[in-house]
Amino acid sequence: MRWPIGRNTLQLTLEQRLLRFLVREERDEQRTNRELRAQPVELRVLEGECIEGAVYLRANNGNFVFQVPDNSSKFRPGDPLLVGDGLDLEEALPLSYGSYDAQTGELTCGLDPFRRDIEPDFEVGANYVLDRRPLGLTGRLRDAVRTTFENERLTDLLAGRHEVKRDDARYERAVKFLIDSELNETQVAAGAAAIGTESLALVQGPPGTGKTRLLATVVSALTARTCRIALCAFTHRAVDNALLAIRAQAPHLKLFKLSSSSSENRARLREANIQLVDARRARFPDKGCVVAGTCFQLAKLHEREQFHYSVFDEAGQLPIPHSLPGMLRSQRWLFFGDHQQLPPVVTTADADRGAAISIFELLHEHYGSQLLDTTYRMNEGVCRLISETFYGDKLHSAEVAASRRMPFTPGGRLDEVLHPDEPVVWLRLDHRQPGQRSTEEANAVADVVEDLVRHHGIPAKEIAIIAPFRAQVRLMRSAIERKLLTGFEGLTIDTVERIQGQEREVVILSLAAGDPAEAKRGIAFHLSLNRLNVALSRARTKAILVGSSHAFRALPKDATGLRMASRCKELRDRMTSVDLSQLYVIRPIS
């Protein structure tokens, strides 16, 4: 590869690291896909990369509906799928994952936007297997990287050499406008900084601080000034949520979603008068509009489509290369996210951290960010744990949320665990089960849920049960079903990744791992600080960590793992400990 003369070594290094990262991601994705295809269906199901026993029901407005009794896959809206017999994947038909209704067991898929020549013909009542299909779009991202480093302004920005400037007059007008928008002090400051910038603004939004609402307010204000906005996020769900939030604030604003694929919110978008358009064919107004999509959709736009601002939501999950198609669309960039929550999904196990971190974290390290410091979700006790552990004790609970208490009736079997005077509790079960599942924790969680619903009157829909591993999710679901419990409709049992953005009255997190050797190998995942933050901060009034003390005794060899293990122990030690090992842990016979 030839490089233009006169480039700085740091610039070269960053560009090369990003390109190398993409190559490795593509290589590892292809290898993983080959290995998965070689495995039997049942093993692909256990990996969360496959759904079996999907019974085809009907076609519905260009979508295809299947009956799926148990969906424990990792699929997200917009993910490309192959639908067939699970054996001959070459003959399987391409679809796009849309949505799953856990109450009805209906899974909706749409046509693959990249295969317009395919007309699926499924047999009603027949069983199908749904496998993940790799998109293979890293070539488009490599082009974006190369184009970015031909842009001096963006090159300096990524290298930390950019001088952030603002229009003071526009900033002052924004302050006056936002004060009247029922925003708190830090939201006003962050919003005014975003509106007033001549280049860059970052807004860090911890859980429950109104980040998406502020984004919608800022975008509404900018479009009222006739600005054209490019809106980008990593997932279709994040894009849809941001668009719906903007629509709530700007009923008449022209909003466009770049997608010809199925979306779980497609009906809601249409009801909100948000136009779904093809990125390669659509034409947009010259002013006063928002054009939104994932990074891949924005990359399809004609190069003449330029905007006054590029706005990024959930930027803490957006890898650097994936952000570049959106950044190339303007000269002003607004990032809303939180690098303390879920990080980007990275396939390569030994990925270069400098290339694998999110665009938000990279720019935050260079330029800092505006912190939204008031949560309207967590009560004082839950907020204190989250604030001290993840946000330097700068996050506090709003008055309306601080005094919330979980409904409680004394006399239950697990009062010591569930008493509202202890908003955060470590339910200690000192088992040593290896692997990614624990029967002891599953049984304890089932009892906690039963007590919450039957004795304390907590609606099942206000309880979220979370685990790092799908195997533990399945085990906990089975433990609850064995009790033949009724009235548990709406109970959420899922992985951390699929619960982000939601909130519940009570959150129960099961760590599952109990063998220090196993925990040592998987500490970057099972004891990830980011995942712990997301899981526990879903709670409004009660957060319960269920786990073995042995899981915290892992001693990783690398410095990063050691720091993470130490901070996880600090978080655990901030929680009230209730040891129920003698009730649930079966001791080996000596």
PyMOL commands that set and color helices and strands:
alter all, ss='L'
color gray80, all
select helices_A, chain A and resi 9-38+41-46+89-91+138-148+152-159+168-179+185-196+211-224+236-249+266-271+295-300+315-317+320-327+353-356+359-367+380-390+399-402+415-418+439-454+460-462+470-482+516-526+529-536+549-553+559-573+581-584
alter helices_A, ss='H'
color red, helices_A
select strands_A, chain A and resi 50-60+63-67+80-84+93-101+106-111+127-132+200-204+228-233+254-258+275-277+289-294+309-312+333-337+370-371+374-375+396-397+424-428+463-467+492-495+504-510+539-547+576-579
alter strands_A, ss='S'
color yellow, strands_A
deselect
rebuild
show_as cartoon
